Amino acid sequence: MCSSKFKCYNSKYCEKKFKMKHKLNKTIVLVGMMGSGKTVIGRGLAKKLNAKFVDLDQEIVKAANLEITEIFANFGEEFFREKESKILERLIFGPQIVLASGGGAFISKINQNLILDNTFSIWLKSDPKILWGRLKNKKNRPLLNDCGNLSDFKKIYKLREKSYSRANLCVSNEHVLSIDEMIEKTFTCYSNFVTVNLKGKAYNA
């Protein structure tokens, strides 16, 4: 379980002070299971940091001129992962951004090392039961083709959890926070991490 170590009691003051002192000097990559809110939280975090937001899956869609489901159906997962790695590398070595990765991107050792060596990674952690409730009726998630029920989904979650835990920062949504609350929590935890400068240490929040 992720547990909070640092508190920011006046978040608006802390946000203003943090923006004055810190410019994004390393790309932030959000990792975690599908349905954890990487895109919407990433967009909110980028706004707070005055940074550009990019969604990795959408960049793949633009490059291939096909939806994710179409790429999987026509070319298979291996082709998709190759495209994913190439575009991820291009984005990481470009200007600093806040990047929402796909649910499986951080599972690849190549991608994982690329992210850990060159960016600041944040795992958005949610209970698998909550995630399944959000996802079970979605038709545009190729991974869900192999998930007939919560039990199947939990198996995939368990397989991926160890990889996600390697991220620099874990921000947990164990109390089912609203989107705005999770954006605020993620920003506060990130700014605290940078302020105390815990070099090379994982930090759970």
N, C-alpha and C positions, 0 to 999 in steps of 0.2 A: 504494500500500500504506500502511496506517496503521502508524505507528511510535510506540512509547512514549517520552515525554519525561520523565515524572515517575514515581518509584517510591515506594511506601509500604511500608516494610519490616516494620512491626508493624500489620497491618491492623485487628486488634481494638482496639488502642490508638487508632489514627487514627479509627476509626469512633466510638468513645466520645467522643473529643475533638471531632470534627466535629459530632456531635449536640449537644454542650453549647454550641458556638459558633454554629451555624447553624440557623435555622428556614427551612423552605421558603417563600420569598417570591415564587416564580414557578413556574407550572406547568411540569413536565417532560414533553415529548412524545417518545416513542420512535418513530422512523421506520425504514423499511427494507422489504425484500422479505418477502413471506409466507414463513413457515418460519424466519425469522431469530430467533424466540424473543421477540418484543416483549411478548407477554402474560405468559409465565412469568418472564421477566427483569424486566419492569416490576413485577410483583407482589412479587418479591424485593427490588427496589430500593426500592419504597414502604415495605416493612417496615423496611428499614434506616434510612430517613429519617423514620419515624413519620408517614407520609403516607397518604392514601387512594389506592387504585388504581382506575382506571376503564379499561375496554376499549371503545374507540369503536364497534367493530362490534357488540358486545353491546348498547350503548345504542341503536343503530339498530334492532336486532332487537326490543328492548323497545318502542320507539316505534311501529314498524310492525306489531308482533305477527305478524311473519313472519320466517322464516330468510333469510339473505343470498341463498341460491340461489333462494328463492321470489320475493324482490324483483326480482332480475335477470330471472327467467323471466317474471314477470307484468307488470312495469312497465318493465324495461330499465335499462341502466346510468345513463342521464342522470337518471332519477328517483332512483336510489340515490345518485348524487353530490350531488344537491340536498339530500337528507335528511342526508347525511354532513356537508356544509358547515354546515347550520343547527345540527345537534347539536354539531359541533366548536366553533362560535362560542359556543354557550351554555356549554359546558364550560370553554372557555378564559377566559371572563369571569366564571366562578363562583369558588368557593374553590380554593385551590392544591391540585393533585393530581399524581399520576404517571399519565400517559395513554398507553396503547398505541394507536397509530393503525393504520388498515388499510394494506395495502401500497400502495394507489393514492392515499391521502389527500394525501400530500405532493407528488404530481405536479401536482395542480391549482394554478395560479398563485394563485388566491384563497386556498385553504387554506394554501399555502406562505407567502404573505406574512403571513397571520393568525398562523401558528405562529412565523415568524421575528421578527415585530414584538412579540409578546406573551408568548412562552414561551422556555424553554431546550430546544433540540432535540438529541436524541442519535440518530445513525445507527448501528444495529446491523448491521455489515457482515459478510457471510459469502460464501464462494466459491459461485458459482452451481451448480457441480457438486454440492456438499454439499446445497444447498437443494433441487435437483431430486430428489436421492435421498430426501429427507424427504417430498416433495410428490407425486411422480408417481402414487401410488396413491390420493390423496385425491379424494373425490367431491364435497366441499362447498366447492370453490374455483372460482367462476365463471371466473376468469382462465385456469384450466387447460384450459378448453374449447377454447382457441385454441393450446394447447401439446401437440403430439403427441410431442415428444421433447426432449432436452436442448438441441439446437440452437435450437429455437423459444423455449425458456425463456431461453436466453442472450441472444437478441435483445431480449426484453422487459427483461431485467436491464440490458442496455447502454443502452436508451432511458431507463431510470429512474435510472441511476447518477449522472448529472450533477445531477439534482434532489436526490437524497439527499446528495450531497457538499456541499450548501449548509448542512447542519445545523451547529450550533455545535460539536458534538463527534462524532468518529467512534471507535467502539469496535469493533475487529476481532476476529473469531473465527477467525483464519487457522490456528490450531493445533488446531482442533476441541476446544475446551474444554468441560468439562461445564457443566451449567446453573448449578450452585453457583459454579463458577469464573468464569463469565461475569457472574453477579450481582456477585460480589466485584470483578471487574475494572471493571465499569461503575460501581459505587459509588466505588471508589478513584479512577478517572479523573475522575469528576464532582466529587468532593470536592477533588481536587488542582486542578482547573480553577477552582472557586469560591474556593479558598484563595489561589491566586496571582493571581486576579482578572484574567484575560486578557480585558479588555473588547473586545467586537467582533471578536475573532480566532477563527478556526476552529482547533480543536486535535485532532490525530489521536493515537489511542492503540492 
